[in-house]
Amino acid sequence: MFVIETQHRKVPWRWIILLNIIGQARILVLFASGGLVFTMKKFVDSPMLINSVSSFDIVFNLLISAPCLYYSDRIWTKYGRRLPFILVSMLVLSCVLIFLPLMTSAVPLFVMVILWLAFWDLGATFDILVMEIVPPEQRGRSAAIGAWMFNGLIMISAIIIGGRFDDVITRETFTLNGETFSYWFGAMCGIFCIFAMMLFIKERPPTIPANTSGGLSLKASFSNLFVDRSLWPVYFLAFSTVLMSVGLGAIDPLLMTTQWGYSKQDMGTNMFVGGMISDARSGSALEWA
């Protein structure tokens, strides 16, 4: 069977292409959450409350994402050390996306949104898994291929799926709206990721035994982050990047639609044009990689 494995000094390009396809399917799962703001607004008219619930992602980055990355370095199971986190994450996210459009009140909807944010961060080990499959010498071109696919997905998702969020298709036997379709399409992409990773990706045991001296407690996962002083400049660079970023978060789409009067299709068209420009830049990067 065709299997993609970790820890090879050089890998076939067909591995990288398939890995990028899986990664882009995972991105489509993330894109499905782009409508959460509009779904929440159906039940709550407070931008502050909507943004507060959406901001749980920042908390989960610290409480879930960071510990999962720490633990994945220090455990080993018969399914690997990165894959278990990703598979559980994709399974729960797919289920959440299936039930999200069926919610009829604010409280269960907010519970679903919080579950979504929490389990997306549980799958933070995916990027580490990719780096363990793609050796350093091939990561530049792999990233360029991924960027080209990503920008293509932005264009397709924004103008075709996102732009149809408010549409309703009525037939004699069923009625399907664009909101439900966008979530269920994301769920199908999540299920595809689960089967693709289970069938085609295999983690090989690490050549260096895991360092468990720091312990596996939640306290250890935070205290050991700053033990290695050689990593402090990396942390400083990461925090500097975050501090220089400016954005409105969940309020951004509400600002464009509610305050500025743009439709969701207008937003999708804007992203489509931006995606075309980004694709041209990614094509140049691919030529140089």
C-alpha angles and dihedrals in degrees: 000000000000104000131178112213135191128237102037121142091221129013132195115262090237086066090054093047093050091045090053091049090054090046092052091049086055089051089053087056087055092047089056088066090061090090095054091097092055092044091052091048090062089068103025126041096191114104089194092058092044092050091045092055091045090050091066084090089075091054092047091050087066102033100039113013097048096046092046091054089048094049094045088062091054106041137066129195133172087261093052131255103273101033098064091061092047095046094049089046094052093045094054093041091053091051091048091051091051093053099036098085090046094064114113102187140038102252099057089040091055089049089054092048092051090048088051093052093045097049094043087061090047087067093057090116091075094088091050090051090053091052091050090054100042112058119224093255091061101037096090095060091037090055090048091052090048092049091051091050091044094054090047089054091049090056095046096042096045101046100033107029104022093042091056094054094114097039121111125205114201125191132166094264104031147013122217125183127200092246093059092043093053092052095044092047088054089050091053090051089051092051089049089053092051095052094040093053093044092050104036110025124073128176117217118214112268115261090222115057114246115264106237096164092108092057131236100259122122089246091055092052089062102033093051092055091080101035094092105067092191087073095055094090088052091052090048091052091049093049091046090055091051093047092052092052118098124194145136097232114200092357093065098081091042090053092052096046105032102033104026097034099233118150123230087253089055089053090050092049090051091052090046092057091045090049091054090054092047091049090056090052092046090051089056090049090051091054092052096042 
